[in-house]
Each structure stands twice: as structure tokens, then as C-alpha cells.
Amino acid sequence: MESKSAASFLHEKKWLLIYTRPKWEKKVDQLLKQQGIESYCPLRTVQNQWADRKKLVSLPVFNSYVFVRVTPREECEVLYTLGVIKFVYYMGKPAVIRDHIIEQIKINLTLYQNVEVVNLQSINIGDRVKIKQGVFINQSGQVIQIMGKKILMVFDQIDCALVTCIPFGHVVLNNIKNENEITSGNV
């Protein structure tokens, strides 16, 4: 009886999460599928604008993560795939993602095309940020308030204090001390 349960364990497929090289999510997904391994890289479509054109591109919802549905035997094949760094672990074992969570992600991406994952812990009040898109692109300032997925910031590179509300996805952390603070010894 034990050998039957052990055999079924070796053939039981579970969703696991793998960590990939940066910007390799779609390539890893493709390589895994070519090997016959079930994988899922959730994508969202965004419009990128360059100086001369606009283009719709598919970007991963989760940077550097891909889901795989594998048996314990297939786990080694996943690790040997180009671009895969490691499995994500929880309590010393590969983190198992429940089937309904994967289905919920798929449903939400179908229903809501503007889904974006924002790490709210990366920006704090007092941080210096730089705007990476929108009307105030390349302007820097200081975060004075966090309101859900938006921040209230003060621009200090213009002659007056201009306060505006910017979505989290439009800024990058820029906590480099300015030259005046370094030379005056106020580090």
C-alpha cells in the first residue's frame, strides 16, 4: 500500500514559483514549454512610447517570477533550464501555489487589463524620487504623503514648491544625497 502512495506522490503535479534572471520571464516560459513542462508567465499589455512611435508590448505582471506545474521528478529539469535561478522557498520547501490562486490570476488578467503589481514597501515618506513617465518626466522631488497607490510629492528643482499626486508606478526611488549636503558635511 505504501509503494502505491509513494508512486502517486512522484506523479502528482503542483504549482511552484521559480525566480528567473531579470527580464527573462517570457523566455524562461517559452523554454519550459518547449521541454513539455507546464508553465505560466502572467502578462499585461502596455503601450510604450518612444520618440518616433508607440507600440503595444506584453510585460510580465510579476518581475522575475514564473509559475510551473510540475511533478517532483520534473523539478530538476526546471532548475537546469536557461534563465532559471531557483525555486522560491517557504519554510524550507518549494512554495506551493494552490490551483485556485493560479485560476484567480488568470481570471483577473482577463477581466482587468490594467493590472500592475506595485511594491508599496519600497517608497516611504521623506524618500527622494524621480518621475519616470508622464507630464513631469525626469523631475525629482521628495515624498510627503502616501495615499494608497499614489504619492504626494514636492518638486524642488523648480523655483517654487509644486505639490502633485503621482501614481507609484510612475516614480523610481532616488535617495542619493545631493552634492550640497555631501560637501557641507550634512550626510
Phi, psi and omega in degrees: 000321181295322182294328178293318179290325177294321179293320179292327177298320181292339181254358180284127180264138177226149175281125176238165181246130177246150177259130184247170171299150178302136178065021179249007186303310183292322179293317178298316178304314180296315180296320179295316179296325177295332178274358181084016179263130180287123180222162181214118175245099180299132182238152172232148181260128178230158179260117175265141180240127173252177182300325186253351184197166173242147180211139174278129179230151177262123180241147177296142176289321181247111181295129177069019178231141175221141177268141175229142176249106189223162170271165176303327179292327182281347182301321179295320178300321179298313183296332180273004179281135180303130178097344178276130179265308182192169169279151174276129184254150173222120181056044175081002180229156175304132181294122179267128179258128181293147181305319183293334177292316178298316179297321179295321177298314180298316180296314181296323178290332176286318183282325186235102184285339184266028181290137177213136177270125181238126177276100184286347182276349186279341182239132182233163176300134182097344179293149173267132181230159176236135182278129184258352176201162179102191184300322184261031182308138179070006175276145179247158178188189183241137178286126178248342178201146176246125183233090181066241180262014179235155177238148174258125185225159178248128174275132181242009181264003176244168188293347179230164177277115179251121181257132181215162179253122185237136174296145179308319183294349182262001182234157173233147179295136184217058186275042177271128179296140179283162187300325180298320181292322183290314183289332180274357178083013180266048183279000000 
